[in-house]
Amino acid sequence: MTSPHARQPGFTLIELLVVISIIALLMAILLPVLGAARRDAELIQSLANLRQIGTASTAFSADNKGNVPITSVGGSGFCTWSFGGKFASSYWSSRSSGLFDIAPDSRPLNAYLYPGPMHPPVSGKVGPDGFTRPGKESERIDLDMAVFKSPRDIATMQRSYPNITPGISCYDDIGNSYHYNVKWYYQLRDRITSGNKLQKSLDIAQDYMKKEINFQTSRLVLYNDQVVDVIRTGSSNSGLNVVDSDFGLENYSAMVFFDGHAAFEEVIPQADSGVNYDLTFDLK
């Protein structure tokens, strides 16, 4: 016979509180570790994306007499995301008369990374710079072009540079989390005294890259994430310290180099070179 008053198995209040305290302690220890592991895994993915972009750029150069896919837009400036990616958001259709609203079929590396039709043809006309822009909003279909998307890209700096525009990633804003490096343009421009400085600078840069002169292939940055400009110029970012938008380390950037290797490097504020990278040419 069992007495109805015998104690049933279970936790006392003190035992329960001890168990809860242990679980809370373990969570406090493990969550930062798991978060760091996740960031590391996503950084590895971003660097893998950049290596693929670098490989596609090399293939493009082989097919185009050594030129890299860097061109001006409208004869007046650079669109640093024009080398690849999906449609930009509709915001860009009216910005600068649509100059930076470049359709995927006019982004040259797409053909190497996404062979075959990517979307229905756009009706927009090819401009004098050779780029096609969407002719109507119905053509701005959503595409998944994962190689151009950084896994931790959460905000764009492109609308009100160098400030963050919350609520939209760089990838969804302009179709590409990454940018090509044109810091060498300012270096070359300052050496040109007449004529179209933009085009002359571009021609000189293409010549250097074809001949692989005035730079080290393992140090010259070809493509990088969006924070390099902000760090290099020392601009403030909405009152915050300049922090890599993807991976949480201050003044670090994911980048791929002319020789095709990718790395996560500390970017020196207001400088064109760092320990392992150059943004400009080695001109004496």
PEQUITA-V477218 format. One record per backbone hydrogen bond with DSSP energy under -0.5 kcal/mol. NH is the residue of the N-H (numbers start at 1). CO is the residue of the C=O. E is the energy in kcal/mol with one decimal. If there is no record, write none. Layout:
nh=NH co=CO e=E
nh=NH co=CO e=E
This chain:
nh=6 co=3 e=-1.9
nh=16 co=12 e=-2.5
nh=17 co=13 e=-2.2
nh=18 co=14 e=-2.1
nh=19 co=15 e=-2.3
nh=20 co=16 e=-2.4
nh=21 co=17 e=-2.2
nh=22 co=18 e=-2.2
nh=23 co=19 e=-2.4
nh=24 co=20 e=-2.5
nh=25 co=21 e=-2.2
nh=26 co=22 e=-2.5
nh=27 co=23 e=-2.5
nh=28 co=24 e=-2.3
nh=29 co=25 e=-1.7
nh=30 co=26 e=-2.9
nh=31 co=27 e=-2.7
nh=32 co=28 e=-0.5
nh=33 co=29 e=-0.8
nh=34 co=30 e=-3.1
nh=35 co=31 e=-2.8
nh=36 co=32 e=-2.5
nh=37 co=33 e=-2.3
nh=38 co=34 e=-2.2
nh=39 co=35 e=-2.4
nh=40 co=36 e=-2.4
nh=41 co=37 e=-2.2
nh=42 co=38 e=-2.3
nh=43 co=39 e=-2.4
nh=44 co=40 e=-2.3
nh=45 co=41 e=-1.8
nh=46 co=42 e=-2.3
nh=47 co=43 e=-2.6
nh=48 co=44 e=-2.0
nh=49 co=45 e=-2.3
nh=50 co=46 e=-2.2
nh=51 co=47 e=-2.2
nh=52 co=48 e=-2.1
nh=53 co=49 e=-2.3
nh=54 co=50 e=-2.8
nh=55 co=51 e=-2.5
nh=56 co=52 e=-2.4
nh=57 co=53 e=-2.3
nh=58 co=54 e=-2.0
nh=59 co=55 e=-2.1
nh=60 co=56 e=-2.5
nh=61 co=57 e=-2.4
nh=62 co=58 e=-2.1
nh=63 co=59 e=-1.5
nh=64 co=60 e=-0.8
nh=64 co=61 e=-0.7
nh=66 co=61 e=-3.0
nh=67 co=64 e=-2.1
nh=70 co=68 e=-2.7
nh=73 co=77 e=-3.4
nh=76 co=73 e=-2.0
nh=77 co=73 e=-1.1
nh=79 co=71 e=-0.6
nh=80 co=78 e=-0.6
nh=82 co=79 e=-2.0
nh=84 co=81 e=-1.1
nh=86 co=175 e=-1.6
nh=89 co=173 e=-3.0
nh=92 co=89 e=-1.7
nh=93 co=90 e=-1.7
nh=94 co=90 e=-0.5
nh=94 co=91 e=-0.8
nh=95 co=91 e=-0.7
nh=97 co=94 e=-1.3
nh=98 co=95 e=-1.3
nh=99 co=95 e=-0.5
nh=99 co=96 e=-1.5
nh=100 co=95 e=-0.6
nh=101 co=98 e=-1.5
nh=102 co=100 e=-1.5
nh=103 co=132 e=-3.1
nh=106 co=103 e=-1.8
nh=107 co=104 e=-1.5
nh=108 co=106 e=-0.8
nh=109 co=83 e=-2.8
nh=110 co=107 e=-1.7
nh=111 co=108 e=-0.8
nh=112 co=109 e=-0.9
nh=113 co=109 e=-1.6
nh=114 co=110 e=-3.2
nh=127 co=131 e=-2.9
nh=130 co=127 e=-2.2
nh=133 co=125 e=-0.8
nh=139 co=136 e=-1.6
nh=140 co=137 e=-1.7
nh=141 co=139 e=-2.3
nh=145 co=143 e=-0.8
nh=146 co=144 e=-0.5
nh=148 co=145 e=-2.0
nh=149 co=146 e=-1.9
nh=150 co=148 e=-0.6
nh=153 co=150 e=-1.9
nh=154 co=152 e=-0.8
nh=156 co=165 e=-1.1
nh=156 co=168 e=-1.5
nh=160 co=163 e=-0.6
nh=163 co=160 e=-2.7
nh=165 co=156 e=-3.0
nh=166 co=164 e=-0.7
nh=168 co=165 e=-0.8
nh=170 co=155 e=-0.5
nh=173 co=169 e=-1.8
nh=174 co=170 e=-2.8
nh=175 co=170 e=-0.5
nh=175 co=171 e=-1.6
nh=176 co=170 e=-0.8
nh=177 co=148 e=-3.2
nh=179 co=224 e=-2.9
nh=180 co=80 e=-2.4
nh=181 co=222 e=-2.8
nh=184 co=279 e=-0.5
nh=185 co=182 e=-1.6
nh=186 co=182 e=-0.5
nh=186 co=183 e=-0.6
nh=187 co=183 e=-0.9
nh=188 co=184 e=-2.5
nh=189 co=185 e=-3.3
nh=190 co=186 e=-1.5
nh=191 co=188 e=-1.6
nh=192 co=189 e=-1.5
nh=197 co=195 e=-1.2
nh=200 co=196 e=-2.6
nh=201 co=197 e=-2.3
nh=202 co=198 e=-2.2
nh=203 co=199 e=-2.7
nh=204 co=200 e=-2.4
nh=205 co=201 e=-2.5
nh=206 co=202 e=-2.6
nh=207 co=203 e=-2.1
nh=208 co=204 e=-2.5
nh=209 co=205 e=-2.4
nh=210 co=206 e=-2.6
nh=211 co=207 e=-2.2
nh=212 co=208 e=-1.2
nh=213 co=208 e=-2.0
nh=217 co=215 e=-0.5
nh=219 co=216 e=-2.0
nh=220 co=216 e=-2.1
nh=221 co=278 e=-2.4
nh=222 co=256 e=-2.7
nh=223 co=256 e=-1.5
nh=224 co=179 e=-2.6
nh=225 co=254 e=-1.6
nh=226 co=177 e=-0.6
nh=228 co=225 e=-1.1
nh=231 co=227 e=-2.4
nh=232 co=228 e=-3.0
nh=233 co=229 e=-2.1
nh=234 co=230 e=-0.8
nh=234 co=231 e=-0.6
nh=235 co=230 e=-1.4
nh=237 co=240 e=-1.1
nh=240 co=237 e=-2.1
nh=243 co=241 e=-0.7
nh=244 co=249 e=-1.7
nh=248 co=244 e=-1.3
nh=250 co=248 e=-0.5
nh=251 co=242 e=-0.7
nh=252 co=249 e=-1.2
nh=253 co=265 e=-2.5
nh=255 co=263 e=-2.5
nh=256 co=223 e=-2.6
nh=257 co=261 e=-2.5
nh=258 co=220 e=-2.1
nh=259 co=217 e=-1.9
nh=260 co=257 e=-2.2
nh=263 co=255 e=-2.5
nh=265 co=253 e=-2.5
nh=265 co=263 e=-0.7
nh=267 co=251 e=-3.2
nh=268 co=266 e=-0.5
nh=269 co=267 e=-0.5
nh=270 co=231 e=-1.3
nh=271 co=268 e=-1.4
nh=274 co=277 e=-2.5
nh=278 co=219 e=-3.0
nh=279 co=272 e=-3.1
nh=280 co=272 e=-0.6
nh=282 co=214 e=-3.7
nh=283 co=281 e=-1.4
